[in-house]
Amino acid sequence: MNPQEILAQFGPREAMEYDVVVVGGGPAGLATAIRLKQLAAEKGTDVSVVVLEKGSEPGAHILSGALMDPRALTELFPDWKERGAPLNQPVTGDEMLFLSQTGKLSTPQFLIPQSLHNDGNYVISLGNLVRWLGEQAEALGVEIFPGFSAAEVLYNDNGSVKGVATGNLGIGKDGEPTDNFQLGMELHAKYTIFAEGSRGHLGRQLIARYKLDAGKDPQTYALGIKELWEIDPAKAKPGHVMHSLGWPMDNQTYGGGFLYHMEGNKVTLGFITGLEYSNPWLSPFDEMQRWKTHPAFRQVLEGGKRIGYGARAITCGGLMSLPKTVFPGGALVGCDAGFLNFARIKGSHAALKTGMLAAAAAYDAVTGGRQHDELSAYPAAFEASWLYEELQSSRNTKQWMKKGLYLSSLMNGIELWLLPKLGFKSPPWTIHSTVPDHARLKPAAQCPQIAYPKPDGKLTFDKLSSVFISNTNHEESQPAHLTLKDASVPVNINLARYAGPESRYCPAGVYEFVKNPDNTDRLQINAQNCVHCKTCDIKDPTQNIVWVTPEGGGGPNYSGM
């Protein structure tokens, strides 16, 4: 049965009414909900707010480096320290490295751009912070529904957003309802705020429906692959921050690594690969494993133990790719829109700030008797905020990075280091990009193959053992949430022309080309491995793969990430 047939047979769905529905229980969504309730308490009014979170709990699907700029958090909760927010490890030092295969060049401190100085910031687990934000939200009266995926946008007759519907539960792999079937429910709201994170499933539909990206550069992304390690206490440098550029990437492919020393003899480390790369033989996962073998990072990790793994796409086009953030009945906040500051490698402060700005606009509208119109006060408030000024100054950062390591290093050095010293708040020029990431992939025959070393099981690992420690699980009986528009495309086009790049760009071993008994090829989708990074939805050269929401609660269950 298709969803319409199921609804016709088992409907109508139960509907619940709220003033504001928030889709996504990450930093942006929870900041939205918290600020709404704070404003209501300050002004003696009542605003009903619900947050839908597809993970098993707030924080379960959250993955970030993470270095936290506490500016927005301090605006949300000036007393966050007294409340016990898990910002425990201040940054104590910054190190910026340019790597060759075995050597390194350390950037003098006075040449490190201000955007990469982290005085006053904290090394944190963003997942733990989100769990804490969930507790604060519930204490203020926010309803949080974990384990519920918002699967469908609902519209009013006039085309405005009415709310969302959660996915049906108990659908078998054949698409038919099982004995455990439960119809999804509808959540109606005067305004619906979408905070799904990078490449949001519903957010991308809204951008297309309302043409929110008209006149903007194509959005661009990166894939961040992260590990959490316990290291030898003798090697621990709590608060020390390392970033690297160069090896193992070639000079035309953007990639960079990070290693942050946390409290408790732990380090969080990872590698970010720009998804505009052109060589289909490249594997971001294997590049990350290779990066760890560089002496600068090997010496920190040897003798330690890997205890966590995960991956997530990063929306990094900045202001040049930022879509219109409002539409009739709702708004996009955080990485669902693309507010991350790639020059700072930070987005959680922007997620909190945009959630707060959207909340203020929604509160005024709801208490003013409005509904289902555009919250124009939200983008206006953003353009008057410190966040806009911050993003304006770094608007060209990712665009330069598409032009190779040397030119991008030179121009970003000029824009982020030299111009501020000369008194410029932002560059007097603007660089545009016109080609989406998926269209930059070249045919495999035009590119050199890349031979990756086998993992040693101590410092470097394979994908399946990595997915295992991400605590990822999906019920195998449910339909695959990784769907194909045309089942013939993976073999006839992707494998034939691009050597099957989905088997390499996926960091979780979801896509695998196998032989049929007659020796023909087919694509096998191991959907239960999916860590919800969304890379396939972004990088598939034919845009044939569409990521849809699985049953709520499925996916990774990150701990300490």
Residue, then its C-alpha position, 0 to 999 in steps of 0.5 A: m500500500n502507498p501512504q494515501e491508500i493506508l490513510a484511506q483505509f485506516g484514517p482519519r489520523e488523530a489531530m492535536e492542536y498547538d500554537v507552535v510545532v517544532v520539528g527537530g529536538g536539536p539546539a535550534g529546535l529546543a532554543t525555539a521552544i525554550r524562548l517561546k516559553q520564556l517569553a510567555a512566562e515573562k509576559g504572563t501569557d500561555v503559548s502551547v509548544v511541542v517538539l518532535e524528535k526522531g531520535s530515541e531522546p534529545g541528543a541521540h542523533i546529535l553529532s558535532g566536533a564540538l567547539m562551543d561559542p557560549r554567546a547565544l547560550t548566555e543570551l538564552f540562559p544567562d545563568w547557564k553555569e549555575r544551571g549545570a550546563p555541560l560546558n566543562q572544558p574551556v579551550t586552553g590553546d589553538e594549533m593550526l597545522f598544514l600537513s604533508q604526508t609525514g611533515k607538518l608546518s605549524t602556523p604562528q599564533f599571530l597568523i591564525p585568523q581571529s575566526l579560528h581563535n577559541d579564547g572563551n570557547y569550550v570543548i563540549s559534547l553537543g549531544n550532552l548539551v542538547r540533553w540538558l537543553g531538553e531538560q530545561a525545555e520540559a521544566l518550562g512546560v514544553e512537550i517533547f515527543p521523542g521517537f516520533s519522525a515528522a514524515e509529511v508537511l500538511y498544508n491549508d487550502n490557501g497553500s500555507v503550512k498547517g503542521v506536520a504528520t508523524g510517520n506510520l508505525g508497524i509497516g512491514k518491509d513489503g509496505e503493508p500494515t502489520d499486526n503492530f500497525q499504528l497510524g501516524m498523528e497530525l500536529h496542527a499549529k499556527y506556525t511550524i518551525f523546522a529545525e531538522g539539521s543539515r539537509g532536512h527531509l522536510g526542509r528541502q521539500l519546503i525550499a523547493r515548494y516555495k522556491l526559497d532558494a531563488g537567486k541564491d548560490p546552490q547550497t554546498y555541504a561537507l561530510g564530517i566523520k568523527e570518533l571519540w577516544e580515551i587516551d593515555p592520561a600522560k598525553a592528555k592536554p585538556g582544552h587543547v585544540m588542533h586543526s589541520l589542512g593539507w594531507p591526505m587531500d590533494n591540492q584540488t580537494y578540500g578537507g581538514g581534520f580536528l582533534y580537541h582534548m576534552e576533560g576526563n582523558k578523552v579526545t574528540l577528533g574527526f575529518i571534514t571532506g567537502l562534498e564538492y570533490s570530483n574524484p568518484w574513487l574518493s572515500p571520505f571514511d578512508e581519508m579520515q582513517r588515513w589522516k589519523t596515521h599522520p605522526a601529529f595525530r598518531q602520537v596522541l592516539e596510540g595506546g588509547k581506545r576508540i569508544g565512539y563513531g559517527a558521521r553527519a553532513i554539514t551545511c556550509g554555503g553560508l550567506m551566499s547559499l542561505p535560502k529565504t527562511v520564512f514561508p506562509g505558516g512557518a520558518l527554517v532555523g539552524c542548519d535546516a536553513g544553513f546558518l553554520n559559520f564555516a570559517r569558524i567551524k561552528g554552528s551550534h551558537a548560530a542554531l541557538k540564536t536563530g531559534m531564539l529569533a524565530a521564537a520571538a517572531a512567532y510569539d509576537a504573531v501568536t499573541g497578536g492573533r495571527q496564524h499561518d502567515e509569514l514571520s517576516a520579523y524573523p529574517a529582519a531580526f537576523e539581519a540586524s543581529w551579531l550573527y548576520e555580521e559574523l556570517q557576512s564577514s566570512r561569506n566567501t570562505k567556502q566559495w574560495m575552498k572550491k578553488g584549491l588548497y593554495l588559492s583558498s588558503l591565500m584568499n581566506g588568509i587575506e579575508l579573515w586575517l589581513l582585512p580585519k587588521l586593515g579595518f574591514k568588517s567584511p570583504p569588499w568583493t563577493i565570490h559566487s558558486t553556481v555548480p551544486d556538489h553532486a554535479r561536480l563528480k567526474p566520470a571514473a575513467q577521467c580520475p586516478q583510482i585511490a588505493y587505501p591501506k587496510p585497517d589495522g584494528k588499533l588506529t584505523f578501522d573498517k566501516l562496519s566495526s565503526v557503525f557498531i559503536s555508533n549504536t545504530n539500529h533500525e527494525e529490519s522489518q520496516p521499509a528501507h528509508l533510503t529510496l530510489k526514484d529509478a531502481s535501474v540508475p545505480v547500475n546503468i549510470n552510477l556504476a557504469r559511469y562513476a564506478g558506483p560512488e555510493s559504495r564509497y561516499c557513504p560512511a556507514g556501508v549502506y550501499e553495496f554493489v553485489k553480483n546476481p547469480d547470472n553475474t549481473d550487478r545490483l545495488q544492495i541497500n543495507a538501510q539498517n546501517c544508516v547513521h542519518c548523515k544525509t550524504c547520499d541525498i546530497k552527493d548522488p550524481t543523478q540525484n536518484i537517492v532520496w532519504v526519507t524518515p524511518e520509523g521514529g527512534g531508529g538510527p544512531n544512539y550517540s553517547g558523549m558525541 
